[in-house]
Amino acid sequence: MEGSKECDLVIAVLMYAVRCLAECDLVALRNMNFGPKEIEALREMSISDLYRVETLRAHCLKIALNRQIFWPMMDHLRNHRESEETQRTLIAVDAPQGMMNTLFGVGPREYSRLRRMLSVAPSIGRPTELNDDESSRLWSAWNEIKDKDAIGPQSPDTYLALHAETGLPMRAIWNMTQRWEQE
C-alpha cells in the first residue's frame, strides 16, 4: 500500500480528524465513528505518525456514499456551472453591468473582472438607440419569446434568444425591454 491512493485517503482523513480535534468539532469526529479511545489516540498522534501511515499495509476506513447528499450537491454544482457559462456568454455579447447585477447579482468589480477575462473591449458612452425598424423587430421578437407569467426580468436565456434572433446589441435589448417592462 506504500504510496498508494488508499494511503493518501487514510492520511487525508486522519489529518481531517486531527483538525476536527484541534477545532473541538467532536460532532464531526463522532459522525466518522471516532469514540473516546480513538480521539485520545488522535491527541497523541504526531506529524511523523502521519508519514509512517504510508508504510503500513492496513486500511482503517469504511467509506460510503450518501446519495441523499451527493445528488443535490451534484445538481447544485451543475446549476452553478451553467450559471457561470451563461454569465460568460452574456458578457461576451456585451451585456451591461446593470443587467448582470439584476440577473446574477454581479457587482462592478466582478463584472470588470469577467470582461477582462473574456477580453471584451470596454464600452464607451451610451448604448446606441434603436431605429424604428430595429425597435419594431425587437418588439415582435420580445412578444414571441418572453415569458408572460414572469414577474420581473426575464430569464437570461430569453435575452440571449432575443439577441440571437434580432442580431441587435445586448445593451440596446436590455434597455428597451426594461422600458417596456416598466410601462
CYANA upper distance limits for C-alpha pairs under 8 A (distance plus 0.5 A):
  1 MET  CA      6 GLU  CA      7.63
  1 MET  CA      7 CYS  CA      6.98
  1 MET  CA     54 GLU  CA      7.59
  1 MET  CA     55 THR  CA      7.85
  1 MET  CA     56 LEU  CA      7.59
  1 MET  CA     57 ARG  CA      5.91
  1 MET  CA     58 ALA  CA      8.39
  2 GLU  CA      7 CYS  CA      7.44
  2 GLU  CA     54 GLU  CA      5.61
  2 GLU  CA     55 THR  CA      5.98
  2 GLU  CA     56 LEU  CA      7.74
  2 GLU  CA     57 ARG  CA      7.92
  3 GLY  CA      7 CYS  CA      6.76
  3 GLY  CA      8 ASP  CA      7.76
  3 GLY  CA     54 GLU  CA      6.52
  4 SER  CA      8 ASP  CA      6.97
  4 SER  CA     54 GLU  CA      8.46
  5 LYS  CA      9 LEU  CA      6.76
  6 GLU  CA     10 VAL  CA      6.78
  6 GLU  CA     59 HIS  CA      7.90
  7 CYS  CA     11 ILE  CA      6.65
  7 CYS  CA     53 VAL  CA      7.59
  7 CYS  CA     54 GLU  CA      6.26
  7 CYS  CA     59 HIS  CA      8.18
  8 ASP  CA     12 ALA  CA      6.57
  8 ASP  CA     54 GLU  CA      8.45
  9 LEU  CA     13 VAL  CA      6.62
 10 VAL  CA     14 LEU  CA      6.59
 10 VAL  CA     53 VAL  CA      8.41
 10 VAL  CA     59 HIS  CA      7.65
 10 VAL  CA     60 CYS  CA      7.86
 10 VAL  CA     61 LEU  CA      7.46
 11 ILE  CA     15 MET  CA      6.52
 11 ILE  CA     50 LEU  CA      6.72
 11 ILE  CA     53 VAL  CA      7.51
 12 ALA  CA     16 TYR  CA      6.61
 13 VAL  CA     17 ALA  CA      6.58
 14 LEU  CA     18 VAL  CA      6.61
 14 LEU  CA     50 LEU  CA      8.20
 15 MET  CA     19 ARG  CA      6.64
 15 MET  CA     50 LEU  CA      8.41
 16 TYR  CA     20 CYS  CA      6.65
 17 ALA  CA     21 LEU  CA      6.69
 17 ALA  CA     29 LEU  CA      6.93
 17 ALA  CA     42 LEU  CA      8.16
 18 VAL  CA     22 ALA  CA      6.67
 18 VAL  CA     42 LEU  CA      6.73
 18 VAL  CA     43 ARG  CA      8.03
 19 ARG  CA     23 GLU  CA      6.64
 20 CYS  CA     24 CYS  CA      6.48
 20 CYS  CA     25 ASP  CA      5.34
 20 CYS  CA     26 LEU  CA      7.36
 20 CYS  CA     28 ALA  CA      7.33
 20 CYS  CA     29 LEU  CA      7.26
 21 LEU  CA     25 ASP  CA      6.39
 21 LEU  CA     26 LEU  CA      7.09
 21 LEU  CA     29 LEU  CA      8.06
 21 LEU  CA     39 ILE  CA      8.07
 21 LEU  CA     42 LEU  CA      8.32
 21 LEU  CA     43 ARG  CA      8.18
 25 ASP  CA     29 LEU  CA      7.26
 26 LEU  CA     30 ARG  CA      6.57
 27 VAL  CA     31 ASN  CA      6.60
 28 ALA  CA     32 MET  CA      6.88
 29 LEU  CA     33 ASN  CA      7.00
 29 LEU  CA     34 PHE  CA      5.77
 29 LEU  CA     35 GLY  CA      8.32
 29 LEU  CA     39 ILE  CA      8.40
 30 ARG  CA     34 PHE  CA      5.57
 30 ARG  CA     35 GLY  CA      6.93
 34 PHE  CA     38 GLU  CA      5.96
 34 PHE  CA     39 ILE  CA      6.75
 35 GLY  CA     39 ILE  CA      6.64
 36 PRO  CA     40 GLU  CA      6.69
 37 LYS  CA     41 ALA  CA      6.76
 38 GLU  CA     42 LEU  CA      6.73
 39 ILE  CA     43 ARG  CA      6.87
 40 GLU  CA     44 GLU  CA      7.11
 41 ALA  CA     45 MET  CA      6.86
 45 MET  CA     49 ASP  CA      6.62
 45 MET  CA     50 LEU  CA      8.24
 46 SER  CA     50 LEU  CA      7.33
 47 ILE  CA     51 TYR  CA      7.19
 48 SER  CA     52 ARG  CA      6.78
 49 ASP  CA     53 VAL  CA      6.96
 50 LEU  CA     54 GLU  CA      8.20
 51 TYR  CA     55 THR  CA      8.47
 52 ARG  CA     56 LEU  CA      7.54
 65 LEU  CA     70 PHE  CA      7.81
 66 ASN  CA     70 PHE  CA      6.47
 67 ARG  CA     71 TRP  CA      6.41
 68 GLN  CA     72 PRO  CA      7.58
 69 ILE  CA     73 MET  CA      6.63
 70 PHE  CA     74 MET  CA      6.65
 71 TRP  CA     75 ASP  CA      6.60
 72 PRO  CA     76 HIS  CA      6.57
 73 MET  CA     77 LEU  CA      6.72
 74 MET  CA     78 ARG  CA      6.62
 75 ASP  CA     79 ASN  CA      6.58
 76 HIS  CA     80 HIS  CA      6.61
 77 LEU  CA     81 ARG  CA      6.58
 78 ARG  CA     82 GLU  CA      6.61
 79 ASN  CA     83 SER  CA      6.57
 80 HIS  CA     84 GLU  CA      6.72
 81 ARG  CA     85 GLU  CA      6.76
 82 GLU  CA     86 THR  CA      6.67
 83 SER  CA     87 GLN  CA      6.63
 84 GLU  CA     88 ARG  CA      6.70
 85 GLU  CA     89 THR  CA      6.68
 86 THR  CA     90 LEU  CA      6.63
 86 THR  CA    156 PRO  CA      7.81
 86 THR  CA    157 ASP  CA      8.37
 87 GLN  CA     91 ILE  CA      6.63
 87 GLN  CA    100 MET  CA      8.05
 87 GLN  CA    104 PHE  CA      8.42
 88 ARG  CA     92 ALA  CA      6.54
 88 ARG  CA    114 LEU  CA      7.74
 88 ARG  CA    118 LEU  CA      8.08
 89 THR  CA     93 VAL  CA      7.04
 90 LEU  CA     94 ASP  CA      6.97
 90 LEU  CA     95 ALA  CA      5.83
 90 LEU  CA    156 PRO  CA      8.49
 90 LEU  CA    160 LEU  CA      7.69
 91 ILE  CA     95 ALA  CA      5.63
 91 ILE  CA     96 PRO  CA      8.30
 91 ILE  CA    114 LEU  CA      7.66
 91 ILE  CA    115 ARG  CA      6.88
 91 ILE  CA    118 LEU  CA      8.25
 91 ILE  CA    120 VAL  CA      8.06
 92 ALA  CA    115 ARG  CA      8.09
 92 ALA  CA    118 LEU  CA      7.19
 92 ALA  CA    120 VAL  CA      6.85
 93 VAL  CA    169 PRO  CA      8.05
 93 VAL  CA    170 MET  CA      6.88
 94 ASP  CA    120 VAL  CA      7.80
 94 ASP  CA    169 PRO  CA      8.07
 94 ASP  CA    170 MET  CA      6.62
 94 ASP  CA    171 ARG  CA      7.30
 95 ALA  CA     99 MET  CA      7.03
 95 ALA  CA    100 MET  CA      7.43
 95 ALA  CA    170 MET  CA      5.89
 95 ALA  CA    171 ARG  CA      6.19
 95 ALA  CA    174 TRP  CA      8.38
 96 PRO  CA    100 MET  CA      7.00
 96 PRO  CA    170 MET  CA      8.09
 96 PRO  CA    171 ARG  CA      6.19
 96 PRO  CA    174 TRP  CA      8.34
 97 GLN  CA    101 ASN  CA      6.55
 97 GLN  CA    106 VAL  CA      8.11
 97 GLN  CA    107 GLY  CA      8.13
 97 GLN  CA    108 PRO  CA      7.28
 97 GLN  CA    111 TYR  CA      6.87
 98 GLY  CA    102 THR  CA      6.57
 99 MET  CA    103 LEU  CA      6.54
 99 MET  CA    174 TRP  CA      7.43
100 MET  CA    104 PHE  CA      6.05
100 MET  CA    105 GLY  CA      7.06
100 MET  CA    106 VAL  CA      6.03
100 MET  CA    107 GLY  CA      8.46
100 MET  CA    111 TYR  CA      8.06
101 ASN  CA    105 GLY  CA      4.65
101 ASN  CA    106 VAL  CA      4.92
101 ASN  CA    107 GLY  CA      6.46
102 THR  CA    106 VAL  CA      8.27
102 THR  CA    153 PRO  CA      8.36
103 LEU  CA    153 PRO  CA      8.00
103 LEU  CA    155 SER  CA      8.10
103 LEU  CA    156 PRO  CA      7.45
106 VAL  CA    110 GLU  CA      6.54
106 VAL  CA    111 TYR  CA      6.62
107 GLY  CA    111 TYR  CA      6.52
108 PRO  CA    112 SER  CA      6.62
109 ARG  CA    113 ARG  CA      6.63
110 GLU  CA    114 LEU  CA      6.60
111 TYR  CA    115 ARG  CA      6.76
112 SER  CA    116 ARG  CA      6.67
113 ARG  CA    117 MET  CA      6.52
114 LEU  CA    118 LEU  CA      6.62
115 ARG  CA    119 SER  CA      6.40
115 ARG  CA    120 VAL  CA      5.60
115 ARG  CA    121 ALA  CA      8.11
115 ARG  CA    122 PRO  CA      8.44
116 ARG  CA    120 VAL  CA      6.78
127 PRO  CA    171 ARG  CA      6.53
127 PRO  CA    172 ALA  CA      6.59
128 THR  CA    172 ALA  CA      7.06
129 GLU  CA    172 ALA  CA      7.16
130 LEU  CA    134 GLU  CA      6.08
130 LEU  CA    135 SER  CA      6.09
130 LEU  CA    172 ALA  CA      7.44
131 ASN  CA    135 SER  CA      6.50
132 ASP  CA    136 SER  CA      6.51
133 ASP  CA    137 ARG  CA      6.66
134 GLU  CA    138 LEU  CA      6.59
134 GLU  CA    168 LEU  CA      8.13
135 SER  CA    139 TRP  CA      6.57
136 SER  CA    140 SER  CA      6.75
137 ARG  CA    141 ALA  CA      6.79
137 ARG  CA    166 THR  CA      7.39
138 LEU  CA    142 TRP  CA      6.29
138 LEU  CA    162 LEU  CA      7.89
138 LEU  CA    166 THR  CA      6.95
138 LEU  CA    173 ILE  CA      7.98
139 TRP  CA    143 ASN  CA      6.69
140 SER  CA    144 GLU  CA      6.94
141 ALA  CA    145 ILE  CA      6.52
141 ALA  CA    162 LEU  CA      7.01
141 ALA  CA    165 GLU  CA      7.89
141 ALA  CA    166 THR  CA      7.90
142 TRP  CA    146 LYS  CA      6.10
142 TRP  CA    162 LEU  CA      7.33
142 TRP  CA    177 THR  CA      8.29
145 ILE  CA    158 THR  CA      7.09
145 ILE  CA    161 ALA  CA      8.16
145 ILE  CA    162 LEU  CA      7.90
146 LYS  CA    154 GLN  CA      7.27
146 LYS  CA    158 THR  CA      6.90
147 ASP  CA    154 GLN  CA      7.26
150 ALA  CA    154 GLN  CA      6.93
152 GLY  CA    181 GLU  CA      8.29
153 PRO  CA    178 GLN  CA      8.22
153 PRO  CA    181 GLU  CA      8.36
154 GLN  CA    158 THR  CA      6.70
154 GLN  CA    159 TYR  CA      7.80
155 SER  CA    159 TYR  CA      7.46
156 PRO  CA    160 LEU  CA      6.84
157 ASP  CA    161 ALA  CA      6.53
158 THR  CA    162 LEU  CA      6.73
159 TYR  CA    163 HIS  CA      6.69
159 TYR  CA    170 MET  CA      8.24
159 TYR  CA    173 ILE  CA      8.02
159 TYR  CA    174 TRP  CA      8.11
160 LEU  CA    164 ALA  CA      6.63
161 ALA  CA    165 GLU  CA      6.48
162 LEU  CA    166 THR  CA      6.40
162 LEU  CA    167 GLY  CA      8.31
162 LEU  CA    173 ILE  CA      8.09
163 HIS  CA    167 GLY  CA      5.74
163 HIS  CA    168 LEU  CA      6.22
163 HIS  CA    169 PRO  CA      7.39
163 HIS  CA    170 MET  CA      6.70
163 HIS  CA    173 ILE  CA      7.79
168 LEU  CA    172 ALA  CA      7.55
168 LEU  CA    173 ILE  CA      7.30
169 PRO  CA    173 ILE  CA      6.84
170 MET  CA    174 TRP  CA      6.54
171 ARG  CA    175 ASN  CA      6.67
172 ALA  CA    176 MET  CA      6.54
173 ILE  CA    177 THR  CA      6.49
174 TRP  CA    178 GLN  CA      6.50
175 ASN  CA    179 ARG  CA      6.83
176 MET  CA    180 TRP  CA      6.75
177 THR  CA    181 GLU  CA      6.52
178 GLN  CA    182 GLN  CA      6.75
179 ARG  CA    183 GLU  CA      6.83
